[in-house]
Amino acid sequence: MEYMHHPVLAQEVLEQLSPPAKNPLMIDCTLGEGGHALLFLERYPDLRVIGLDRDPHIIEKAKKRLAPFKERFTAVNTWFDEYLTAYDQEAPSAILFDLGISIYHYEESGRGFSFGRSEDLDMRLDPSAPFSVADIVNTFREKEIADIIFTNGEERYGRRIASAICNYRNKQPITRSDELAAIIRQAVPASYRYGRIHPATRTFQALRIAVNNELDRIVPAVDRAIEILRPKGRVAVISFHSLEDRPVKHLFRKRADGCVCPPEAPRCTCGGKPAITILTKKPIVPSEQECQENPPSRSAKLRVAEKLEDYP
């Protein structure tokens, strides 16, 4: 079986999440094809890994890939925020989030993640989710579509793109990924049409985020990860754009400070205690060599925190 995705910042993650305990447990919250999990299971012979992924198809690929590790690996088909919220088992020594979408989804899933292919306009990681991207572009109000594109994609031409989508759908439904990409391409100015990135990049990102509710899952999940870690355990988060990285950075700072009083309060009255120490004052980024060998890694940022030994 062929595996498309190359784990980002692989060596850096292996070093930063080196298990501090004997017979340690790691939770890989974004298992994908199992690339990071494979490296950890090979490097640390007594490590056990629980791998989470909501996509039932990609998790089957990971289970086959990691089958040689037998009872050391367990796969769970779930959203990571839902799993961590309900988690009440052994405290893990390491928790990893790789928030990027796997190359598998662009190359193999057939669900319209890529604007360079003609596929059904879906983009759901969970096939049972109530609505797809096709539902958004064909049934949501123009303002709702524009807000999604601007908020989740930081796309400055969001209003123009939303207007073009609604004009097109008045004639016929939008059902294919390349069809939507062509609409976007025609909606933006010529100078933007031939810019550094494809003009549909931010809109496709925005719609994918919306249909999978990606951003709303991050802070609750990382916050809960800090709570369930064992003392001296570590949490690592790999993000790929500012909408993912910014809330993680702010959460780490908040949990490292401990105080949850309003900024205008003259003194701390909450009695909060620091929970973590931040190990990456600046995020770790890929080397030039990795960027050349694995271009999707170019925008990756890795942030790592360690749970304090005396945190309750």
C-alpha positions in Angstrom: 0.0 0.0 0.0 1.3 3.5 -0.9 1.3 6.2 1.7 1.2 9.8 0.4 1.8 11.9 3.4 5.3 12.7 4.8 5.3 13.5 8.5 6.2 17.2 9.0 9.1 18.2 11.4 9.6 14.5 12.1 12.9 14.6 13.9 12.0 17.7 15.8 8.8 16.1 17.1 10.6 12.9 18.0 13.1 14.8 20.1 10.6 17.2 21.7 8.2 14.4 22.7 10.8 12.0 24.0 8.8 10.0 26.6 10.0 10.8 30.2 8.5 7.7 31.7 8.9 3.9 31.5 6.2 2.1 29.4 4.8 5.5 28.3 1.6 6.3 26.5 1.2 8.7 23.7 -2.0 10.1 22.1 -1.6 11.0 18.4 -4.7 13.2 18.0 -4.4 13.5 14.2 -3.3 10.0 13.1 -3.8 10.4 9.3 -1.8 7.7 7.5 0.2 7.0 10.7 3.4 8.7 9.7 4.3 10.3 13.0 3.0 7.3 15.0 5.2 4.9 13.0 8.3 6.9 13.8 7.5 7.0 17.5 6.7 3.3 17.7 10.0 2.5 15.9 12.1 4.9 18.0 10.7 4.0 21.5 10.3 0.3 21.8 8.2 0.4 25.0 5.9 3.2 23.9 2.2 2.6 23.3 0.2 4.9 21.0 -3.5 5.7 20.7 -4.2 7.2 17.3 -7.2 9.3 16.7 -8.8 10.3 13.3 -12.3 11.1 12.3 -11.9 10.0 8.7 -12.8 6.2 8.6 -11.0 5.6 5.3 -7.6 7.1 6.3 -7.7 5.4 9.7 -8.0 2.0 7.9 -4.8 2.8 6.0 -3.0 3.6 9.3 -4.2 0.5 11.0 -2.7 -1.7 8.2 0.5 0.3 8.3 0.9 -0.1 12.1 -0.5 -3.6 12.4 3.1 -5.0 13.1 3.1 -3.2 16.4 0.1 -5.2 17.6 -1.1 -4.2 21.1 1.3 -1.2 21.2 -1.1 0.6 18.8 -4.8 1.4 19.2 -6.8 3.3 16.6 -9.9 5.2 17.4 -12.2 6.7 14.8 -13.3 10.0 16.5 -12.9 13.7 16.6 -9.9 14.5 18.9 -11.8 17.2 20.9 -14.6 14.8 21.7 -12.2 12.0 22.6 -10.1 14.1 25.0 -13.1 15.6 26.7 -14.3 12.2 27.7 -10.9 10.7 28.4 -10.5 9.3 31.9 -7.8 6.6 31.5 -4.1 6.4 32.0 -2.3 9.8 31.9 -0.3 10.0 28.7 3.3 11.1 28.6 2.9 12.8 25.2 0.1 14.3 23.1 0.6 15.3 19.5 -1.6 17.5 17.3 -0.7 17.8 13.6 -3.4 20.2 12.4 -2.6 20.0 8.7 -4.8 18.1 6.2 -3.1 14.9 4.9 -1.9 14.7 1.4 -4.2 11.7 1.2 -7.2 13.9 1.2 -6.0 15.9 -1.8 -4.6 12.9 -3.8 -6.8 9.9 -2.9 -10.0 10.7 -1.1 -12.0 11.9 -4.1 -13.9 14.4 -1.9 -13.0 17.6 -3.6 -10.3 18.9 -1.3 -8.1 19.8 -4.3 -9.1 22.6 -6.7 -6.9 21.0 -9.3 -9.2 17.9 -9.7 -12.7 17.3 -10.8 -14.3 15.6 -7.8 -17.6 15.7 -5.9 -17.6 18.9 -3.8 -17.7 17.4 -0.4 -14.5 18.0 1.8 -16.0 16.2 4.9 -13.6 14.3 7.1 -16.6 12.6 8.6 -18.7 11.2 5.8 -21.7 11.2 8.2 -21.6 14.9 8.9 -24.8 16.7 8.2 -23.7 18.9 5.3 -20.9 19.1 2.7 -19.2 22.0 1.0 -21.7 21.6 -1.9 -24.5 22.3 0.6 -22.8 25.5 1.8 -22.2 27.0 -1.7 -25.7 26.0 -3.0 -27.9 26.8 0.0 -26.3 29.3 2.4 -27.1 33.0 2.0 -24.5 35.1 0.2 -23.5 37.0 3.4 -23.0 33.7 5.2 -20.7 32.4 2.4 -18.8 35.7 2.4 -18.3 35.6 6.1 -17.0 32.0 6.0 -14.5 32.9 3.3 -13.2 36.0 5.1 -13.2 34.5 8.6 -11.7 31.0 7.8 -9.6 32.0 4.8 -8.7 35.6 5.4 -9.6 36.1 1.8 -9.9 39.8 0.9 -12.1 39.1 -2.1 -14.6 37.1 -0.1 -17.5 39.2 -1.0 -16.8 39.1 -4.7 -16.3 35.4 -4.6 -19.6 34.8 -2.6 -21.5 37.0 -5.1 -20.1 35.0 -8.0 -21.0 31.7 -6.4 -24.6 32.8 -5.8 -24.9 34.2 -9.4 -23.7 30.9 -10.8 -25.9 28.7 -8.6 -29.0 30.6 -9.7 -28.4 29.0 -13.1 -27.2 25.5 -12.0 -26.0 23.8 -8.8 -22.3 23.7 -8.1 -21.3 20.1 -7.6 -17.6 19.7 -8.7 -14.4 21.0 -7.2 -12.9 22.3 -10.4 -16.2 24.0 -11.2 -16.0 26.0 -8.0 -12.3 26.8 -8.6 -13.2 28.2 -12.0 -16.0 30.4 -10.5 -13.5 31.8 -8.0 -10.8 32.3 -10.6 -13.2 34.4 -12.7 -14.4 36.4 -9.7 -11.1 37.9 -8.6 -9.0 40.6 -10.3 -6.6 39.5 -13.0 -3.6 40.5 -10.9 -4.8 38.2 -8.2 -5.7 35.4 -10.6 -2.0 35.0 -11.6 -0.4 35.6 -8.2 1.9 33.5 -6.1 -0.8 31.1 -5.0 -3.9 29.8 -6.8 -6.8 32.2 -6.3 -9.0 29.4 -4.9 -6.6 28.4 -2.2 -8.0 30.5 0.7 -11.6 29.9 -0.3 -11.2 26.1 -0.4 -9.4 26.3 3.0 -12.2 28.4 4.4 -15.0 26.0 3.2 -13.1 22.9 4.4 -12.6 24.5 7.9 -16.3 25.4 8.0 -17.7 22.0 7.0 -15.4 20.2 9.6 -15.7 22.8 12.3 -11.9 22.7 12.5 -11.0 25.9 14.4 -13.5 25.5 17.2 -12.0 22.1 18.1 -8.5 23.3 18.7 -8.5 25.3 22.0 -10.8 22.9 23.9 -8.8 19.9 22.8 -5.3 21.4 23.6 -6.6 22.7 26.9 -7.9 19.3 27.8 -4.7 17.7 26.7 -2.8 19.8 29.2 -5.2 18.6 32.0 -4.9 14.9 31.3 -1.1 14.8 30.8 1.0 13.2 33.5 3.4 15.5 35.3 6.4 16.4 33.1 4.4 15.1 30.1 4.5 17.2 26.9 2.0 18.4 24.4 3.1 19.4 20.8 1.0 21.2 18.2 1.9 21.6 14.5 -0.1 24.3 12.8 0.0 25.5 9.2 -1.6 28.9 9.2 -2.2 31.7 11.6 -5.8 30.8 12.3 -4.5 27.5 13.8 -1.3 28.9 15.4 -2.6 32.0 17.0 -5.1 30.4 19.4 -2.5 27.8 20.4 0.1 30.5 21.2 -2.4 32.4 23.3 -3.6 29.3 25.1 0.0 28.3 26.0 0.7 31.7 27.3 -2.5 31.7 29.4 -1.8 28.2 30.9 1.9 29.1 31.6 0.8 32.3 33.4 -2.1 30.7 35.3 -4.0 33.9 35.9 -7.4 34.1 34.3 -8.4 37.6 35.7 -9.6 40.2 33.2 -6.7 42.3 31.8 -8.1 45.4 33.5 -8.0 43.9 37.0 -5.6 45.8 39.3 -4.3 42.5 40.9 -4.7 38.8 40.6 -7.7 37.4 42.6 -8.4 34.2 40.7 -5.8 32.1 42.5 -4.9 30.3 39.3 -1.7 28.3 39.1 0.6 27.9 36.1 0.0 24.5 34.5 2.8 24.4 31.9 6.2 25.7 30.9 6.5 26.7 27.3 9.5 24.9 25.7 9.4 26.8 22.4 9.6 30.5 23.0 9.5 30.8 19.2 7.9 28.1 17.2 10.1 25.5 15.5 9.9 25.7 11.7 11.2 23.2 9.0 14.7 23.4 7.8 15.4 24.6 4.3 16.1 21.0 3.2 12.8 19.8 4.5 11.0 22.6 2.7 12.7 21.5 -0.5 12.0 17.8 0.0 8.5 18.2 1.3 7.0 21.5 0.0 3.7 21.2 2.1 5.9 21.6 5.2 6.9 25.2 4.4 4.3 26.9 6.6 4.5 24.5 9.5 5.1 25.7 13.0 5.7 23.5 16.0 4.9 24.7 19.6 5.7 22.5 22.6 4.8 22.8 26.3 5.6 20.6 29.3 3.2 20.1 32.2 4.6 21.3 35.5 5.4 18.6 38.1 3.4 20.3 40.9 0.3 21.2 38.9 -2.8 19.5 40.4 
